[in-house]
Amino acid sequence: MASRTSPSPSASALERLLGEVRHCRLCADRLPHPPRPVLQLGATARVLVAGQAPGRRVHLSGIPFDDPSGERLRDWMGVDARTFYDPRAVALLPMGLCYPGTGPGGDLPPRPECAPAWRATLLAQLPRVELVLAVGRHAQAWHLGPAARTTLTETVRAWRDGGPGLLPLPHPSPRNNRWLRNNPWFEHEVLPALRARVAAALARPPARNPWP
């Protein structure tokens, strides 16, 4: 049995993997700033937030969803910051791990090299996830596959089709305020289900981290 002063073999493997990811330079020459992968993973996490890519503010802080989008997302989920940032409970894994830069319409899409290089390996470290929140079209395409509809609105409107373990969401960015106003059914139908599913997934206390 591993002692409290010695990481378990699985914990050591996860820490080594996270170290490799955080030193990734795969698209360094295609990014506007030096790479800074931003993610949160814990082997006991029960909820996975599959986002798009860090924005500029998150790139600067290194903290996932450390912006108004994060405040809205936590409100949607019905959790406080302490729960949200507990890797034993919630995993935060965007499709692109580094800030991709900004274009005329806002932040650019996640770099296409990132998910094929890292995502499957990282997801394999989350054996206890019960609920995946697919935030935005890129995450929905990956996690829903052919079940993703032509538009984000159609995909989110068909949220029941994902079953109890997957829920597609629009991005919580303030840039989507107009979408939220134009689609009041999201607040009335989807948010109550989202909060209930998150609460159910987190109902059991997270296991103690196997490393100090």
Residue frames relative to the residue before (quaternion, step in Angstrom):
aa qw qx qy qz dx dy dz
M 1.0000 0.0000 0.0000 0.0000 0.00 0.00 0.00
A 0.4470 -0.6959 0.4893 0.2766 3.57 -0.89 0.93
S 0.4000 -0.7055 0.5305 0.2467 3.56 -0.99 0.78
R 0.6483 -0.5196 0.3779 0.4086 3.56 -1.27 0.22
T 0.6878 0.4592 -0.2947 0.4787 3.59 1.14 -0.31
S 0.7198 0.3651 -0.2383 0.5403 3.61 1.27 -0.11
P 0.4237 -0.7049 0.4976 0.2756 3.61 -0.69 1.01
S 0.4992 -0.6163 0.5085 0.3352 3.56 -1.14 0.63
P 0.6613 -0.5092 0.3504 0.4251 3.61 -1.17 0.39
S 0.6699 0.4909 -0.3145 0.4598 3.60 0.93 -0.84
A 0.6311 0.5227 -0.3326 0.4667 3.59 1.04 -0.76
S 0.6416 0.5213 -0.3248 0.4595 3.57 0.98 -0.83
A 0.6464 0.5184 -0.3203 0.4592 3.58 0.97 -0.84
L 0.6539 0.5064 -0.3133 0.4667 3.57 0.96 -0.85
E 0.6592 0.5032 -0.3114 0.4639 3.58 0.91 -0.86
R 0.6399 0.5112 -0.3320 0.4680 3.60 1.00 -0.75
L 0.6490 0.5134 -0.3195 0.4616 3.57 0.97 -0.85
L 0.6609 0.4961 -0.3152 0.4665 3.59 0.89 -0.87
G 0.6149 0.5381 -0.3429 0.4635 3.57 1.07 -0.67
E 0.6456 0.5094 -0.3182 0.4717 3.58 0.97 -0.82
V 0.6575 0.5163 -0.3135 0.4504 3.56 0.91 -0.93
R 0.7057 0.4779 -0.2803 0.4416 3.57 0.84 -0.92
H 0.6875 0.4188 -0.2847 0.5204 3.58 1.26 -0.21
C 0.3629 0.7525 -0.4808 0.2663 3.59 1.28 0.20
R 0.0568 -0.7892 0.6115 0.0071 3.56 -1.02 0.89
L 0.1917 0.8477 -0.4796 0.1209 3.55 1.27 0.48
C 0.8146 0.1569 -0.0842 0.5520 3.61 0.88 -0.86
A 0.1660 0.8367 -0.5096 0.1124 3.58 1.13 0.60
D 0.7116 0.4539 -0.2733 0.4615 3.59 0.97 -0.78
R 0.6859 0.4535 -0.2834 0.4935 3.61 1.28 0.01
L 0.6144 0.5464 -0.3393 0.4569 3.57 1.29 0.07
P 0.5294 -0.6538 0.4328 0.3240 3.60 -1.09 0.61
H 0.7648 0.1978 -0.1130 0.6027 3.59 1.27 -0.40
P 0.6557 -0.4714 0.3693 0.4599 3.61 -1.17 0.22
P 0.5874 -0.6070 0.3922 0.3642 3.60 -0.97 0.78
R 0.0748 0.7610 -0.6429 0.0444 3.52 -1.13 0.79
P 0.1763 -0.8112 0.5489 0.0983 3.60 0.18 1.22
V 0.1069 -0.7911 0.6021 0.0134 3.55 -0.91 1.01
L 0.2726 0.7433 -0.5662 0.2293 3.56 -0.64 1.16
Q 0.1720 -0.7508 0.6258 0.1228 3.55 -1.32 0.22
L 0.0738 0.8060 -0.5780 0.1042 3.56 -0.69 1.12
G 0.0811 0.7571 -0.6473 0.0344 3.52 -1.16 0.73
A 0.5559 -0.6656 0.3854 0.3153 3.58 -0.87 0.92
T 0.7151 0.4325 -0.2614 0.4830 3.61 1.17 -0.43
A 0.3617 0.7563 -0.4856 0.2477 3.61 1.23 0.06
R 0.2483 -0.7843 0.5566 0.1154 3.56 -1.02 0.89
V 0.7395 0.2786 -0.1848 0.5843 3.58 1.24 -0.39
L 0.1318 -0.7717 0.6187 0.0656 3.55 -0.96 0.92
V 0.1643 -0.7410 0.6446 0.0915 3.54 -0.88 1.03
A 0.1080 -0.7936 0.5986 0.0126 3.55 -0.42 1.28
G 0.0613 -0.8491 0.5245 -0.0158 3.54 -0.10 1.31
Q 0.6772 -0.4849 0.3757 0.4063 3.53 -1.32 -0.36
A 0.6632 -0.3891 0.3322 0.5462 3.57 0.32 -1.33
P 0.6005 -0.5695 0.3987 0.3951 3.60 -1.10 0.51
G 0.3732 -0.6824 0.5768 0.2496 3.54 -1.21 0.60
R 0.7455 -0.4122 0.2703 0.4486 3.55 -1.30 0.04
R 0.6576 0.5121 -0.3199 0.4506 3.59 0.91 -0.85
V 0.6575 0.4877 -0.3096 0.4838 3.58 0.98 -0.81
H 0.5993 0.5536 -0.3600 0.4525 3.59 1.04 -0.70
L 0.6853 0.4904 -0.2891 0.4542 3.58 0.93 -0.86
S 0.7404 0.4117 -0.2318 0.4780 3.60 0.94 -0.85
G 0.3268 -0.7493 0.5068 0.2737 3.57 1.08 -0.73
I 0.6003 0.5438 -0.3514 0.4695 3.59 1.29 0.22
P 0.4444 -0.7130 0.4627 0.2829 3.64 -0.59 1.05
F 0.8566 0.0632 -0.0729 0.5069 3.55 -1.06 0.84
D 0.3364 0.7289 -0.5148 0.3008 3.57 1.02 0.83
D 0.5791 0.5416 -0.3577 0.4934 3.56 0.74 1.12
P 0.7281 -0.4126 0.2812 0.4696 3.63 -1.20 0.01
S 0.5789 0.5707 -0.3825 0.4391 3.61 1.11 -0.56
G 0.6600 0.5116 -0.3015 0.4602 3.55 0.99 -0.83
E 0.6241 0.5346 -0.3419 0.4559 3.58 1.01 -0.78
R 0.6778 0.4756 -0.2949 0.4768 3.56 0.93 -0.88
L 0.6417 0.5282 -0.3341 0.4445 3.60 0.94 -0.82
R 0.6513 0.5030 -0.3212 0.4686 3.60 0.93 -0.82
D 0.6275 0.5108 -0.3362 0.4820 3.58 1.06 -0.69
W 0.6282 0.5307 -0.3372 0.4583 3.59 0.93 -0.83
M 0.7193 0.4577 -0.2431 0.4626 3.57 0.91 -0.97
G 0.3663 -0.7417 0.4815 0.2896 3.57 1.17 -0.53
V 0.5624 0.5691 -0.4030 0.4444 3.57 1.07 0.76
D 0.4350 -0.6652 0.5312 0.2935 3.54 -1.24 0.43
A 0.7052 -0.4704 0.3208 0.4224 3.55 -1.31 0.23
R 0.6145 0.5618 -0.3614 0.4196 3.59 1.00 -0.72
T 0.6769 0.4647 -0.2892 0.4921 3.59 0.94 -0.84
F 0.6499 0.5483 -0.3125 0.4235 3.55 0.91 -0.97
Y 0.7702 0.3480 -0.1817 0.5027 3.59 0.96 -0.86
D 0.4801 0.6135 -0.4687 0.4164 3.57 1.17 0.54
P 0.3081 -0.7923 0.4893 0.1945 3.65 -0.25 1.16
R 0.5632 0.5818 -0.3978 0.4313 3.59 1.22 -0.23
A 0.7418 0.3872 -0.1979 0.5106 3.58 1.23 -0.49
V 0.8184 0.1332 -0.0112 0.5589 3.57 0.87 -1.01
A 0.1882 -0.7484 0.6272 0.1053 3.56 -0.97 0.93
L 0.1380 -0.7760 0.6134 0.0501 3.57 -0.99 0.90
L 0.1529 0.8125 -0.5315 0.1844 3.56 -0.16 1.31
P 0.1744 -0.8124 0.5492 0.0892 3.60 -0.16 1.24
M 0.6276 -0.5368 0.4073 0.3899 3.55 -1.27 0.34
G 0.7466 0.1631 -0.1135 0.6350 3.54 1.15 -0.67
L 0.3616 -0.7895 0.4590 0.1877 3.56 -0.65 1.08
C 0.7443 0.3479 -0.2038 0.5324 3.60 1.21 -0.38
Y 0.6072 -0.5479 0.4395 0.3714 3.54 -1.26 0.52
P 0.2783 -0.8163 0.4842 0.1474 3.62 -0.53 1.13
G 0.5884 -0.5502 0.3879 0.4479 3.58 1.23 -0.27
T 0.4409 -0.6944 0.5197 0.2309 3.53 -1.38 0.14
G 0.1629 -0.7690 0.6125 0.0836 3.52 -1.14 0.79
P 0.7794 -0.3427 0.2291 0.4718 3.59 -1.26 -0.16
G 0.7671 0.3676 -0.2016 0.4856 3.60 1.03 -0.70
G 0.7391 -0.3227 0.2208 0.5485 3.58 1.23 0.23
D 0.7852 -0.2700 0.2082 0.5169 3.58 -1.17 -0.46
L 0.5006 -0.6525 0.4877 0.2929 3.54 -1.10 0.79
P 0.6218 -0.5320 0.3961 0.4165 3.63 -1.19 0.32
P 0.6442 -0.4917 0.3924 0.4351 3.59 -1.22 0.28
R 0.5546 -0.5931 0.4547 0.3660 3.56 -1.08 0.67
P 0.4713 -0.7207 0.4283 0.2738 3.63 -0.78 0.97
E 0.5975 0.5892 -0.3691 0.3994 3.61 1.17 -0.37
C 0.6138 0.6418 -0.3395 0.3100 3.55 1.08 -0.75
A 0.7181 0.4692 -0.2812 0.4303 3.59 0.61 -1.09
P 0.6672 0.4841 -0.3368 0.4551 3.66 0.82 -0.78
A 0.6725 0.5147 -0.3018 0.4378 3.58 1.06 -0.69
W 0.8525 0.2191 -0.0468 0.4724 3.58 0.86 -0.94
R 0.6132 0.6482 -0.3734 0.2539 3.57 0.91 -0.87
A 0.6789 0.4912 -0.3192 0.4425 3.60 0.75 -0.93
T 0.6448 0.5222 -0.3200 0.4573 3.59 0.99 -0.81
L 0.6797 0.4798 -0.2913 0.4722 3.57 0.96 -0.85
L 0.6452 0.5196 -0.3294 0.4531 3.59 0.95 -0.79
A 0.6101 0.5667 -0.3481 0.4307 3.57 1.12 -0.62
Q 0.6320 0.5273 -0.3266 0.4646 3.59 1.26 -0.31
L 0.6753 0.4794 -0.2743 0.4887 3.60 1.30 0.01
P 0.0368 0.8651 -0.4998 0.0216 3.62 0.66 1.04
R 0.7285 0.4487 -0.2470 0.4548 3.61 1.15 -0.41
V 0.3765 0.7290 -0.4923 0.2905 3.58 1.25 0.22
E 0.1729 -0.7968 0.5762 0.0572 3.56 -0.87 1.06
L 0.7941 0.1705 -0.0657 0.5797 3.58 1.18 -0.51
V 0.1239 -0.7694 0.6248 0.0485 3.56 -0.89 1.03
L 0.1580 -0.7555 0.6304 0.0830 3.56 -0.88 1.00
A 0.1570 -0.8066 0.5678 0.0480 3.57 -0.34 1.29
V 0.0949 -0.8407 0.5331 -0.0116 3.56 -0.12 1.36
G 0.8288 0.1336 -0.1321 0.5270 3.57 -0.48 1.20
R 0.6910 -0.5395 0.3099 0.3680 3.54 -1.26 0.52
H 0.6458 0.5306 -0.3455 0.4267 3.61 0.94 -0.76
A 0.6677 0.4748 -0.2991 0.4892 3.58 0.95 -0.84
Q 0.6449 0.5225 -0.3273 0.4517 3.58 1.01 -0.75
A 0.6286 0.5304 -0.3405 0.4556 3.59 0.99 -0.75
W 0.6744 0.4943 -0.2967 0.4614 3.59 0.97 -0.84
H 0.7856 0.3829 -0.1837 0.4500 3.56 0.71 -1.12
L 0.7183 0.4006 -0.2549 0.5085 3.60 1.13 -0.52
G 0.2470 -0.7933 0.5201 0.1979 3.56 1.15 -0.55
P 0.8427 -0.1088 0.0834 0.5206 3.60 -0.91 -0.87
A 0.5958 0.5848 -0.3687 0.4087 3.61 1.18 -0.37
A 0.5174 0.6163 -0.4289 0.4104 3.61 1.23 -0.24
R 0.3973 -0.7288 0.5087 0.2285 3.58 -0.92 0.91
T 0.7345 -0.4383 0.2930 0.4272 3.56 -1.32 0.09
T 0.7927 0.1641 -0.0794 0.5817 3.59 0.99 -0.80
L 0.6386 -0.5152 0.4044 0.4040 3.53 -1.28 0.38
T 0.6362 0.5392 -0.3420 0.4331 3.58 0.90 -0.84
E 0.6666 0.4916 -0.3059 0.4694 3.59 0.91 -0.87
T 0.6507 0.5203 -0.3203 0.4509 3.58 0.99 -0.83
V 0.6869 0.4671 -0.2901 0.4752 3.58 0.87 -0.92
R 0.6316 0.5333 -0.3412 0.4475 3.60 0.99 -0.75
A 0.7038 0.4067 -0.2512 0.5256 3.59 1.16 -0.59
W 0.1712 0.8502 -0.4867 0.1050 3.59 1.15 0.59
R 0.6069 0.5698 -0.3634 0.4184 3.60 1.08 -0.54
D 0.6002 0.6038 -0.3570 0.3844 3.59 1.14 -0.58
G 0.6171 0.5763 -0.3459 0.4092 3.59 1.18 -0.40
G 0.4692 -0.6725 0.4511 0.3523 3.56 1.23 -0.16
P 0.7195 -0.4768 0.2926 0.4116 3.59 -1.27 0.08
G 0.7117 0.4946 -0.2611 0.4251 3.59 1.18 -0.44
L 0.7732 0.2540 -0.1618 0.5581 3.61 1.22 -0.03
L 0.0022 -0.8017 0.5964 -0.0400 3.54 -0.86 0.98
P 0.2612 -0.7723 0.5573 0.1571 3.64 -0.62 1.08
L 0.0719 -0.7998 0.5959 0.0013 3.55 -1.00 0.89
P 0.4771 -0.5921 0.5380 0.3638 3.57 -1.23 0.37
H 0.5809 -0.5457 0.4333 0.4207 3.56 -1.20 0.26
P 0.4321 -0.7327 0.4624 0.2502 3.61 -0.89 0.86
S 0.3307 0.7731 -0.4857 0.2389 3.60 1.24 0.23
P 0.5663 -0.5829 0.4522 0.3674 3.61 -1.11 0.57
R 0.5444 0.6123 -0.4031 0.4077 3.60 1.19 -0.39
N 0.6945 0.4637 -0.2708 0.4788 3.59 1.21 -0.43
N 0.2997 0.7756 -0.5096 0.2212 3.60 1.20 0.32
R 0.6463 0.5135 -0.3329 0.4559 3.59 0.96 -0.80
W 0.6272 0.5300 -0.3430 0.4561 3.60 0.97 -0.81
L 0.6645 0.5073 -0.3058 0.4556 3.57 0.93 -0.90
R 0.6437 0.5058 -0.3267 0.4724 3.60 1.01 -0.74
N 0.7105 0.4670 -0.2579 0.4589 3.57 0.99 -0.84
N 0.7579 0.2971 -0.1669 0.5563 3.58 1.23 -0.29
P 0.0492 -0.8520 0.5210 0.0136 3.60 0.57 1.14
W 0.5247 0.6357 -0.4119 0.3885 3.61 1.19 -0.40
F 0.5712 0.5994 -0.3932 0.3998 3.60 1.11 -0.59
E 0.6893 0.4644 -0.2826 0.4789 3.59 0.87 -0.92
H 0.7242 0.4626 -0.2587 0.4411 3.57 0.89 -0.90
E 0.7780 0.3505 -0.1751 0.4912 3.60 0.98 -0.81
V 0.7692 0.4110 -0.2151 0.4396 3.55 0.72 -1.10
L 0.6697 0.5335 -0.3293 0.3981 3.60 0.80 -0.91
P 0.6450 0.4926 -0.3624 0.4582 3.68 0.85 -0.68
A 0.6517 0.4978 -0.3183 0.4756 3.60 1.01 -0.78
L 0.6243 0.5437 -0.3366 0.4488 3.58 0.99 -0.81
R 0.6943 0.4756 -0.2884 0.4567 3.59 0.79 -1.00
A 0.6472 0.5152 -0.3251 0.4583 3.57 1.01 -0.76
R 0.6735 0.4926 -0.3006 0.4619 3.59 0.95 -0.83
V 0.6365 0.5113 -0.3331 0.4717 3.59 0.98 -0.78
A 0.6558 0.5148 -0.3138 0.4543 3.59 0.89 -0.93
A 0.6612 0.5040 -0.3134 0.4588 3.58 0.96 -0.84
A 0.6661 0.5071 -0.3090 0.4512 3.59 0.94 -0.87
L 0.7462 0.3911 -0.2090 0.4966 3.57 1.05 -0.76
A 0.3787 0.7714 -0.4614 0.2206 3.59 1.25 -0.02
R 0.6935 0.4094 -0.2745 0.5254 3.57 1.00 -0.75
P 0.5081 -0.6513 0.4528 0.3356 3.60 -0.86 0.85
P 0.5149 -0.6451 0.4542 0.3354 3.60 -0.95 0.80
A 0.5360 -0.6291 0.4590 0.3259 3.52 -1.05 0.75
R 0.5679 -0.5849 0.4387 0.3781 3.57 -1.13 0.58
N 0.5439 -0.6040 0.4634 0.3530 3.55 -0.96 0.82
P 0.4140 -0.7232 0.4881 0.2595 3.63 -0.90 0.82
W 0.7071 0.3221 -0.2785 0.5645 3.58 1.21 0.30
P 0.5933 -0.6172 0.3772 0.3532 3.60 -1.07 0.65
